[in-house]
Amino acid sequence: KRGNEALSKGNKNLAINYFSKLIAVEPKNEANYWKRASAYMRFRNNAAALSDLDKALEIDPKMVKAYMNRAKLRMRTNGDCKGARGDYEKVLELKPNKKGIREKELPKL
């Protein structure tokens, strides 16, 4: 909760610190990595965000929101269309009715 509050107030370092502490306590909780990745993404620390999203997906390969964020991040950071497409396709495999992927995201790739 504190990490989310800090993030909503724009306090990047505090939010990341809280999420890092959660990871230290619960290193097998994919949501903690996803939350910290979201904080990193918000403040354009793309390499750290990508690392955390990879870790979240290593723990839970069915975490749709991690695939969504990673696809966006791959396009934003290095134009990795192939990687982004793979992530979006995995989202559709897990949630075939996920709105916006077929209509908006895939045509961009």
SVG drawing of the C-alpha trace seen along z (x, -y; Angstrom):
<svg xmlns="http://www.w3.org/2000/svg" viewBox="-14 -14 33 34">
<polyline fill="none" stroke="black" stroke-width="0.4" points="0.0,0.0 2.8,-2.5 4.5,-1.8 1.4,-2.6 0.8,-5.7 4.3,-6.9 4.0,-6.2 0.8,-8.1 2.5,-11.1 5.3,-10.9 7.9,-9.8 9.8,-7.4 12.6,-6.5 10.3,-5.9 8.0,-3.7 10.9,-1.7 12.3,-1.3 9.0,0.0 8.6,2.5 12.2,3.6 11.5,4.3 8.5,6.3 10.6,8.3 13.2,9.0 10.4,10.4 8.5,12.2 10.9,13.0 8.5,15.5 5.6,13.0 5.4,12.0 3.1,9.0 5.9,7.3 8.2,7.4 5.3,6.2 4.6,3.3 8.3,2.3 8.5,2.6 5.5,0.3 7.3,-2.3 10.5,-1.9 8.5,-2.3 6.7,-5.4 10.1,-7.1 11.7,-5.7 14.2,-3.3 13.5,-0.9 16.3,1.7 15.3,2.2 11.6,2.4 12.3,5.0 14.4,7.1 11.6,7.0 8.9,8.0 11.1,10.9 11.4,12.0 7.6,11.7 7.0,13.9 9.6,16.4 7.6,16.8 4.2,16.7 4.2,17.4 0.5,16.6 0.7,13.0 -1.1,11.2 -0.4,7.7 3.3,8.4 3.2,9.5 1.2,6.3 3.7,4.0 6.7,5.9 5.3,5.6 4.9,1.8 8.3,1.5 9.9,3.5 8.4,1.1 9.3,-2.0 12.9,-1.1 14.4,0.6 11.6,1.1 11.6,4.8 8.6,5.6 9.2,9.3 9.4,9.5 6.4,7.2 4.4,9.3 5.3,12.5 4.1,10.9 0.8,9.8 0.3,13.2 0.9,14.8 -1.7,12.4 -4.2,13.6 -3.3,17.2 -4.1,16.7 -7.0,14.3 -8.5,14.7 -11.1,12.0 -8.6,9.4 -9.8,6.1 -7.5,3.9 -4.7,6.3 -5.9,7.5 -7.5,4.2 -4.9,1.7 -1.6,3.3 -0.8,6.1 -1.4,3.9 1.3,1.5 3.8,4.3"/>
</svg>
